[in-house]
Amino acid sequence: MGTVGIAAVFLLSALILITDLTSAQDYMLEEKSECHYNNGTERVRFLRRYFYNQEEFVYFDSDIGKYIAKTELGRFVADQFNSDKEWMEYEKNNVQSFCVHNYGVLHTVTADRRVKPSVKISVMASGDDLYRHKHSLICNVYGFYPVGIEVKWFRNEQEQTTQVSYSGPHPDGDWTNQLLVDLETEIQKGDKFTCEIHHRSLESPLRVEWKPETPDSAKNKMVTGIIGFVLGAIFIVVGLVLYLRSQKATSTIRVRGTEAFIPN
């Protein structure tokens, strides 16, 4: 921020203490600097906003060129800041020194960055019978960058445009984003649902399919799992028996070898 900026923050704190002594013992002062870009850096707007106990009371707008008060406290602070020529010159220069400069730095890191999305489909059943109730099919698209993305639902290759809702996209905190797309629909035997994703990181649309399991397929999976469990248990038991036998045989040989060296 520099010497001028630090001095301004101290001045602002002092002004608040002077003008609002009733809560001077316990308060929160927050400052936010914002850059708003239009078509790159052709038109840049710089805002410095101040909050007192989570309420914005004054802000600087580079488009206007001065501080604007939003509360009675802010009016007094704005008058003090606007009368400081050195500080006002500093704030106006932030369009170039802060916004344009940081745009160039961040743009070199993010402009060409592409991260392909991952996709997971899940179903939220509203009843025990999959084929008698409406359900929500959720296409969870996550881990993608940049944020621009398009997600479509298809049922038997027919795009679904109704009963579709979107949640996001929202940042995951690791420079990637996440989006949930919900399709509320009835499910019939033989249906095939497809979540289709269009994103700049993909050479062609990513399509992930989901089909409802039939009772027979679910039963077959259960039987296969039981058989696998039984076979695994048999192998473990057989291996344990062979191991114990080998250990017993080794012990017998060692005992007999020792007896052969005992003198008469």
matplotlib code that plots the C-alpha trace (Angstrom):
import matplotlib.pyplot as plt

x = [0.0, 2.9, 3.4, 0.4, -1.9, -0.8, -1.2, -4.8, -5.7, -4.5, -6.4, -9.6, -9.4, -8.8, -11.8, -14.0, -12.9, -13.6, -17.0, -18.4, -17.0, -19.9, -18.6, -14.9, -14.0, -15.3, -15.6, -14.5, -13.0, -12.8, -11.4, -11.8, -10.1, -11.9, -11.0, -13.8, -12.6, -14.6, -13.1, -9.8, -8.1, -9.8, -12.1, -11.1, -12.9, -11.3, -13.3, -12.0, -14.8, -14.8, -17.0, -17.7, -19.1, -20.0, -21.9, -20.4, -20.1, -17.9, -16.2, -13.9, -15.0, -12.4, -15.2, -16.3, -12.9, -13.8, -15.1, -18.9, -20.6, -23.2, -23.9, -23.5, -20.1, -19.1, -19.9, -17.4, -14.7, -15.4, -14.9, -11.6, -10.3, -11.5, -9.7, -6.3, -4.9, -1.9, -4.2, -6.7, -3.9, -2.8, -6.3, -6.8, -3.4, -4.6, -6.4, -3.0, -0.7, -3.1, -5.7, -4.0, -0.7, -2.4, -4.5, -1.3, 0.2, -2.9, -3.7, -0.3, -1.2, -4.9, -5.5, -4.2, -5.0, -7.4, -8.5, -10.8, -13.9, -14.6, -18.2, -20.2, -23.9, -26.0, -29.7, -31.9, -34.8, -38.1, -39.5, -38.5, -39.5, -37.2, -39.9, -43.0, -41.8, -40.1, -36.4, -33.7, -30.7, -27.7, -24.8, -21.9, -19.3, -16.3, -12.6, -12.8, -11.3, -12.1, -15.6, -17.5, -19.3, -22.5, -24.2, -27.1, -29.2, -30.4, -33.0, -32.7, -30.8, -33.5, -32.4, -34.3, -35.1, -37.7, -37.4, -33.7, -32.1, -28.6, -26.6, -23.5, -21.0, -19.1, -15.4, -13.9, -11.1, -8.3, -8.7, -11.3, -15.1, -18.0, -21.6, -24.6, -27.3, -30.4, -32.9, -36.3, -37.8, -39.6, -37.5, -38.7, -37.0, -34.5, -34.0, -30.6, -29.6, -26.7, -25.0, -23.2, -20.5, -19.2, -16.1, -13.0, -10.7, -12.4, -11.8, -15.3, -18.2, -17.8, -20.7, -21.3, -24.2, -26.3, -28.7, -31.0, -30.1, -32.7, -33.6, -31.9, -28.6, -28.7, -29.3, -26.5, -24.1, -25.1, -24.6, -21.2, -20.2, -21.2, -19.4, -16.3, -16.4, -16.8, -13.9, -11.7, -12.5, -11.6, -8.3, -7.5, -8.3, -6.3, -3.3, -3.5, -3.6, -0.6, 1.3, 0.7, 1.7, 4.9, 5.7, 5.0, 7.3, 10.1, 9.9, 10.1, 13.2, 15.0, 14.2, 15.5, 18.7, 19.3, 18.8, 21.5, 24.2, 23.4, 26.4, 25.8]
y = [0.0, 2.4, 5.1, 7.2, 4.2, 3.2, 6.7, 6.8, 3.6, 5.0, 8.2, 6.3, 4.3, 7.5, 9.1, 6.2, 6.3, 10.0, 9.9, 6.7, 6.6, 4.5, 1.3, 2.2, -0.7, -3.4, -2.9, -4.4, -2.3, -4.0, -2.7, -4.2, -3.2, -4.2, -4.1, -4.3, -5.0, -4.4, -6.0, -6.6, -3.4, -1.1, 0.2, -0.4, 0.7, 0.7, 0.6, 0.9, 0.0, 0.4, -1.5, -0.8, -3.8, -5.4, -2.3, -0.3, 3.3, 4.9, 4.0, 5.4, 5.1, 5.8, 6.5, 9.4, 10.3, 10.7, 9.1, 8.6, 8.4, 5.8, 6.6, 9.6, 8.2, 7.8, 11.5, 12.7, 10.3, 11.1, 14.8, 14.1, 11.9, 14.0, 17.0, 15.1, 15.8, 13.4, 10.5, 11.2, 11.2, 7.8, 6.4, 7.6, 6.0, 2.6, 2.1, 1.6, 0.7, -1.8, -3.0, -2.9, -4.3, -7.2, -8.0, -8.5, -10.7, -12.9, -13.0, -14.7, -17.4, -18.0, -17.1, -20.4, -22.6, -25.5, -28.2, -30.9, -31.7, -34.9, -36.2, -38.3, -39.2, -40.2, -40.8, -39.6, -42.0, -40.7, -44.2, -47.8, -48.8, -47.2, -47.4, -46.1, -42.7, -39.6, -39.3, -36.8, -37.6, -35.4, -34.8, -33.5, -31.8, -30.8, -29.9, -27.8, -24.5, -21.9, -21.4, -21.2, -24.5, -26.0, -29.2, -31.0, -33.9, -36.5, -39.3, -42.0, -39.4, -36.8, -33.6, -32.8, -29.1, -29.1, -30.2, -29.3, -27.2, -25.8, -25.2, -23.2, -23.1, -22.2, -22.2, -25.2, -23.1, -24.7, -22.7, -25.2, -25.1, -27.3, -27.5, -29.6, -30.2, -31.9, -33.7, -34.7, -37.5, -40.8, -43.8, -46.7, -50.0, -49.8, -46.0, -44.5, -41.1, -39.1, -36.1, -34.1, -31.5, -28.8, -27.0, -25.2, -27.9, -30.6, -31.2, -32.8, -33.0, -35.3, -37.8, -39.9, -42.5, -43.9, -46.8, -48.1, -51.5, -54.2, -56.5, -59.4, -57.5, -56.4, -60.0, -61.3, -58.8, -59.9, -63.6, -62.8, -61.0, -63.8, -66.4, -64.2, -63.9, -67.6, -68.5, -65.9, -67.4, -70.9, -69.8, -68.1, -71.3, -73.6, -71.2, -71.1, -74.9, -75.4, -72.8, -74.4, -77.8, -76.5, -74.8, -78.1, -80.1, -77.6, -77.9, -81.7, -81.7, -79.2, -81.3, -84.6, -82.9, -81.7, -85.2, -86.6, -84.5, -85.5, -87.6, -91.1]
z = [0.0, 0.7, 3.2, 1.9, 2.1, 5.6, 6.8, 5.3, 7.2, 10.5, 9.7, 9.0, 12.2, 14.2, 12.5, 13.4, 17.0, 17.2, 15.5, 17.1, 20.6, 21.9, 20.2, 20.1, 22.5, 20.1, 16.4, 13.1, 10.2, 6.8, 3.5, 0.1, -3.2, -6.3, -10.0, -12.6, -16.2, -19.4, -22.5, -21.0, -19.8, -22.3, -19.5, -15.9, -12.8, -9.4, -6.1, -2.6, -0.1, 3.7, 6.1, 9.7, 11.6, 8.3, 7.0, 4.1, 5.0, 2.4, -0.9, -3.6, -7.2, -9.9, -12.4, -10.2, -8.9, -5.3, -2.1, -1.8, 1.6, 2.3, 6.0, 8.3, 9.5, 5.8, 5.0, 7.6, 6.4, 2.7, 3.4, 5.1, 2.3, -0.6, 0.9, 0.9, -2.5, -2.1, -1.1, -3.9, -6.5, -5.1, -5.4, -9.0, -10.0, -8.7, -11.9, -13.6, -10.7, -9.1, -11.5, -14.9, -13.4, -11.6, -14.7, -16.7, -13.9, -13.5, -17.2, -17.9, -15.4, -16.2, -19.8, -21.3, -18.4, -19.2, -16.7, -18.0, -15.9, -14.1, -14.0, -11.6, -12.0, -9.0, -8.4, -5.6, -5.3, -3.9, -3.4, -3.0, -6.5, -9.1, -11.9, -10.0, -8.8, -10.1, -9.3, -9.5, -11.6, -10.6, -12.9, -10.8, -13.0, -11.0, -11.2, -14.4, -15.4, -16.7, -15.3, -18.6, -19.2, -20.7, -19.5, -21.1, -20.1, -22.7, -22.2, -24.9, -27.0, -26.7, -25.0, -21.8, -21.5, -18.8, -15.2, -15.3, -12.6, -12.1, -9.0, -9.7, -11.1, -8.0, -7.1, -5.2, -3.7, -5.7, -9.0, -10.2, -10.3, -9.7, -11.2, -10.3, -12.9, -11.7, -13.9, -12.4, -14.4, -14.4, -15.1, -17.4, -18.0, -20.8, -20.4, -21.1, -19.6, -20.8, -19.3, -22.0, -21.1, -23.4, -22.1, -23.6, -22.2, -24.3, -28.0, -28.3, -25.9, -22.9, -22.6, -19.5, -19.6, -16.8, -17.0, -14.3, -13.0, -13.5, -10.6, -12.4, -12.8, -9.2, -8.1, -10.3, -8.8, -5.3, -6.2, -7.8, -4.7, -2.4, -4.6, -4.6, -0.8, -0.3, -2.7, -1.0, 2.4, 1.1, -0.2, 3.1, 5.1, 2.7, 2.8, 6.6, 6.9, 4.6, 6.5, 9.9, 8.5, 7.1, 10.4, 12.3, 9.9, 10.3, 14.1, 14.0, 11.8, 14.1, 17.2, 15.6, 14.5, 18.0, 19.5, 17.2, 18.8, 22.4, 23.8, 25.2]

ax = plt.figure().add_subplot(projection="3d")
ax.plot(x, y, z, "-o")
ax.set_aspect("equal")
plt.show()
